[in-house]
Amino acid sequence: MMHTPATDPNTARQRLQTLGQQDLFKHAISRDAGGLGDRFQDLVQAHRQLGQTSLDTGLILSLNAHLWGSVFPLLHHASDAQRHYLDKLLHGIWIGGHAITEPQAGSDLNRLTLSAQRTDCGFLLNGHKRFITNTPIADLLIVYARLDNRLSAFIVEKDDHGAEFCHGPDVESCKSATMGDVILKNCLIPEHRLLGKVGAGTLLIQQALELERAFIFAGISGIMAEQLTHVIEHSRKRRINDAHLGKNQAISHKIADMKLRLDTLNLWLQQCARLKDTQQRITLASAQTKLYGSESFVASSLDAVQIIGSAALLGKQPYLRWTSDALASRLFSGSSEIQKNIIAALLGTGEGYRLPPEQP
Ligand SMILES: Cc1cc2nc3c(=O)[nH]c(=O)nc-3n(C[C@H](O)[C@H](O)[C@H](O)COP(=O)(O)OP(=O)(O)OC[C@H]3O[C@@H](n4cnc5c(N)ncnc54)[C@H](O)[C@@H]3O)c2cc1C
């Protein structure tokens, strides 16, 4: 329980690479493509177990950025000349992620400005990305840039001339996810580094984020399960007025709420896995899972602090870290508000909804 996550980039990279050596990047990928040939149900199980043993939201975030940000986009869109990237990422020889957010734009993709210009020698990239998970430890990132005013996806390697994968301003949540800035100054990459078609960037972002939203809480559900076990143990051991702490209904009801949130989250995760395993769409379910997961993580982390009392605030205890990570989870992969916009739009209402053209 006193486990402190690694924030040093070398250790963080090694830890992620070890997960690759343990085949954790190969779930839900066919054997033909170099995967284990198992199902999304198996991926959820494996991620949950990692959450339970590591208790580290940052590590879970790193794993998810690597998978949904680079492995799966390459799996779905890589040309023959790009397949070698996938092999390295699947084995954890290389670490990846995706760079969408910029200092002036997160939720609003229309305001992204990092630019790509076609030249005789390839594409020239210029701009700045921020809050990018895995940046200081990544070998490549899928970078989204505006080419002829349309978003397109590019494979950028850390050693590309004009590319800097660096530490950004310190983020106090999910620290072991080693986030950073990507600065591209006249970064020239060959033409074959375009991933997918010109202008397919928005589609690739949507596909990547749908998967990330559906499954990022698989690992976090493992952390929440441990959180629950610990507060139950504490509520049984701690004596208040000659009885155990949990005898107070105010405490036991919090524990009941935590259990209900955890089990409901697990049902959502199973639903996403079932939909993917039967080749069905997850647009609505993934937004619901992400929204429910992050709000539950916040609520249960706050409940845990309240049940443990001031001891939860002691330096090496994980409760404050989880609370801070939970607040970050409301923002990463699209904020809670954006998930509500998506859900409302899919119901045919709200901000993101566009009226269908009038029938003649
Ligand atoms: C731990 C962590 C890891 C991250 N990893 C990555 C990564 O790997 N790659 C990457 O590209 N980005 C990453 N991000 C960035 C993240 O995706 C953005 O922070 C997120 O998209 C929100 O953007 P923003 O912070 O710029 O907030 P803004 O977009 O400025 O939004 C501010 C507030 O306004 C609300 N808001 C915005 N638009 C609307 C709207 N239309 N309707 C209602 N409310 C709205 C938001 O919900 C939010 O509460 C990460 C962030 C964190 C915290």
The ligand as an SDF file (V2000), in Angstrom:
LIG
                    3D

 53 58  0  0  0  0  0  0  0  0999 V2000
   -2.9030   13.1770  -17.2590 C   0  0  0  0  0  0  0  0  0  0  0  0
   -3.1700   13.7060  -18.6370 C   0  0  0  0  0  0  0  0  0  0  0  0
   -2.6800   13.0160  -19.7440 C   0  0  0  0  0  0  0  0  0  0  0  0
   -2.8940   13.5220  -21.0450 C   0  0  0  0  0  0  0  0  0  0  0  0
   -2.3680   12.8510  -22.1230 N   0  0  0  0  0  0  0  0  0  0  0  0
   -2.5540   13.3550  -23.3670 C   0  0  0  0  0  0  0  0  0  0  0  0
   -1.9770   12.6940  -24.5130 C   0  0  0  0  0  0  0  0  0  0  0  0
   -1.3230   11.6510  -24.3980 O   0  0  0  0  0  0  0  0  0  0  0  0
   -2.1580   13.2460  -25.7380 N   0  0  0  0  0  0  0  0  0  0  0  0
   -2.8870   14.3890  -25.9200 C   0  0  0  0  0  0  0  0  0  0  0  0
   -3.0090   14.8240  -27.0480 O   0  0  0  0  0  0  0  0  0  0  0  0
   -3.4380   15.0320  -24.8590 N   0  0  0  0  0  0  0  0  0  0  0  0
   -3.3000   14.5480  -23.5920 C   0  0  0  0  0  0  0  0  0  0  0  0
   -3.8400   15.1930  -22.5100 N   0  0  0  0  0  0  0  0  0  0  0  0
   -4.5730   16.4410  -22.7210 C   0  0  0  0  0  0  0  0  0  0  0  0
   -6.0740   16.2560  -22.5900 C   0  0  0  0  0  0  0  0  0  0  0  0
   -6.5440   15.4890  -23.6800 O   0  0  0  0  0  0  0  0  0  0  0  0
   -6.7130   17.6540  -22.5340 C   0  0  0  0  0  0  0  0  0  0  0  0
   -6.3450   18.1980  -21.2840 O   0  0  0  0  0  0  0  0  0  0  0  0
   -8.2260   17.5740  -22.6590 C   0  0  0  0  0  0  0  0  0  0  0  0
   -8.5830   17.2860  -23.9870 O   0  0  0  0  0  0  0  0  0  0  0  0
   -8.8900   18.8920  -22.2460 C   0  0  0  0  0  0  0  0  0  0  0  0
   -8.3060   19.9780  -22.9060 O   0  0  0  0  0  0  0  0  0  0  0  0
   -7.8010   21.2640  -22.0870 P   0  0  0  0  0  0  0  0  0  0  0  0
   -7.0870   20.7930  -20.8880 O   0  0  0  0  0  0  0  0  0  0  0  0
   -7.1110   22.1300  -23.0600 O   0  0  0  0  0  0  0  0  0  0  0  0
   -9.1180   21.9740  -21.5820 O   0  0  0  0  0  0  0  0  0  0  0  0
  -10.0890   22.9170  -22.4420 P   0  0  0  0  0  0  0  0  0  0  0  0
  -10.3840   22.2760  -23.7500 O   0  0  0  0  0  0  0  0  0  0  0  0
   -9.5720   24.2920  -22.4380 O   0  0  0  0  0  0  0  0  0  0  0  0
  -11.4010   22.8590  -21.5440 O   0  0  0  0  0  0  0  0  0  0  0  0
  -11.4920   23.5160  -20.2710 C   0  0  0  0  0  0  0  0  0  0  0  0
  -12.8090   23.1480  -19.6070 C   0  0  0  0  0  0  0  0  0  0  0  0
  -13.8920   23.5300  -20.4710 O   0  0  0  0  0  0  0  0  0  0  0  0
  -14.7110   22.4210  -20.7330 C   0  0  0  0  0  0  0  0  0  0  0  0
  -15.1810   22.4690  -22.1200 N   0  0  0  0  0  0  0  0  0  0  0  0
  -14.4200   22.6360  -23.2280 C   0  0  0  0  0  0  0  0  0  0  0  0
  -15.1970   22.5920  -24.3360 N   0  0  0  0  0  0  0  0  0  0  0  0
  -16.4630   22.3780  -23.9050 C   0  0  0  0  0  0  0  0  0  0  0  0
  -17.7030   22.2410  -24.5740 C   0  0  0  0  0  0  0  0  0  0  0  0
  -17.7940   22.2850  -25.9030 N   0  0  0  0  0  0  0  0  0  0  0  0
  -18.8070   22.0170  -23.8260 N   0  0  0  0  0  0  0  0  0  0  0  0
  -18.7200   21.9800  -22.4610 C   0  0  0  0  0  0  0  0  0  0  0  0
  -17.5720   22.1230  -21.7760 N   0  0  0  0  0  0  0  0  0  0  0  0
  -16.4570   22.3170  -22.4850 C   0  0  0  0  0  0  0  0  0  0  0  0
  -13.8180   21.1960  -20.5330 C   0  0  0  0  0  0  0  0  0  0  0  0
  -14.5830   20.0660  -20.2130 O   0  0  0  0  0  0  0  0  0  0  0  0
  -12.9600   21.6360  -19.3760 C   0  0  0  0  0  0  0  0  0  0  0  0
  -13.6370   21.3890  -18.1690 O   0  0  0  0  0  0  0  0  0  0  0  0
   -3.6440   14.7160  -21.2190 C   0  0  0  0  0  0  0  0  0  0  0  0
   -4.1560   15.3770  -20.1000 C   0  0  0  0  0  0  0  0  0  0  0  0
   -3.9150   14.8930  -18.8290 C   0  0  0  0  0  0  0  0  0  0  0  0
   -4.4830   15.6240  -17.6520 C   0  0  0  0  0  0  0  0  0  0  0  0
  1  2  1  0
  2  3  1  0
  2 52  2  0
  3  4  2  0
  4  5  1  0
  4 50  1  0
  5  6  2  0
  6  7  1  0
  6 13  1  0
  7  8  2  0
  7  9  1  0
  9 10  1  0
 10 11  2  0
 10 12  1  0
 12 13  2  0
 13 14  1  0
 14 15  1  0
 14 50  1  0
 15 16  1  0
 16 17  1  0
 16 18  1  0
 18 19  1  0
 18 20  1  0
 20 21  1  0
 20 22  1  0
 22 23  1  0
 23 24  1  0
 24 25  2  0
 24 26  1  0
 24 27  1  0
 27 28  1  0
 28 29  2  0
 28 30  1  0
 28 31  1  0
 31 32  1  0
 32 33  1  0
 33 34  1  0
 33 48  1  0
 34 35  1  0
 35 36  1  0
 35 46  1  0
 36 37  1  0
 36 45  1  0
 37 38  2  0
 38 39  1  0
 39 40  1  0
 39 45  2  0
 40 41  1  0
 40 42  2  0
 42 43  1  0
 43 44  2  0
 44 45  1  0
 46 47  1  0
 46 48  1  0
 48 49  1  0
 50 51  2  0
 51 52  1  0
 52 53  1  0
M  END
$$$$
